[in-house]
Amino acid sequence: TTRLVEALMAWGPKCTFGISKAYLDHDLVIVLVETLLKQNPQDTGAILIFVRGWDDISQLMRRFERFPALAHRLHLLPLHSRLQPNEQRRVFKPRRSAGEKL
């Protein structure tokens, strides 16, 4: 989509399109989410990010927590078979406050 292309262009020459069999570029994911939020400041929907497994999920969540400007706009919800069913169901519940579900 146009938004994805713009986000990748914002990343600049460092962009390697982020994903290989052995490596997920967490910085690229952060930039993509940041760009989507800037382009849609009034949206309060959800952004789904699919990654390979629990290690990538937990590493990516820790990375987002390092960015307070982003973290206050996001409601990070991991979804993985390791989680208890009640924790998994949280992703399907509507948000009570403004912000993006991620």
N, C-alpha and C positions, 0 to 999 in steps of 0.2 A: 504494500500500500504506500501511498504518498507519505504518510506519517512515518512509516518504518524507514523509508529512504531518507527522509529529512533527519531522522534520529541518527542513522548511520553516518550521514554527511556531517552532522554535528560532532560526531566522534572524531572525524578527520582521518589523517593518514595512519593512525594507530589501529584503525579498524581492520580486523582479520575475519570479520563476520562471526566472531565469538565462539563458535562451537567446533570442536574436533572430537575425535573419539576419546581422547585422553584429557581434554581440558575445556572447562567452561569459563569464559572470560567474564568474571563477576563485574568488572568495571564497565564493560559494555552493557550488561544488563541494567546496572545503576543508571547509566547515561540514557538508555532507552526509556526507562520508567520516568526519569526526571524530565525528559523531552515530552513524553506523553502528558505528564501533569502540567507542564508549562503551556502546551498547546490547548489544553482543555481544563482551565482553572476552575470552572463551575461544575464539572462532572463529579458525580459521587458514585460511580459505578464500581466495577471490579476489573482488575488486570490479572490475568492468569499467566503464570510462568511455569512452563513444564521443563523439568530438569531430570537427570538420570536416576537419582536416588537420594537416600537420606543424607549422605555426606554433602552433596551439593545443596540440598534444601537448607541444612543447618548452617553451612558456610555462607550462603547467600543471605539468610536472615541476619546473621551476625554483621555482614557487610552493610546491610540497610540500616541497622541500628547505629552504625558509626556516623550516619549522616542525619543529625537532628532536624535539619530543615526538611528533609524528606520524611523522616520517621513520624513527625507530628501529623502529616497528611495521610499516613498509611496505617492500615490495620492488617498486620502480617499474620496470615493463617497458613500454617503448613498442612499439607494433606499427604499422608503416607500410610501404608498398611501397618507400620510400627505403632501408630497412634491408636489409642482406645477409640471404640466406635463413637462415644459421646464427643471426643475431641474432633474426630473427623466430621461429624455433623455440623460443627460450628461454621464451616465454610458455606453452608446452605442457609444459614439464618440471616435475616436482613440486618443491616447496620443500624444502630440506635443513634449514632452521631455522624456528623459529616466526615467525609474523607473517602479515600479509595480502599477497597478491599483488595489485598494482594496475597 
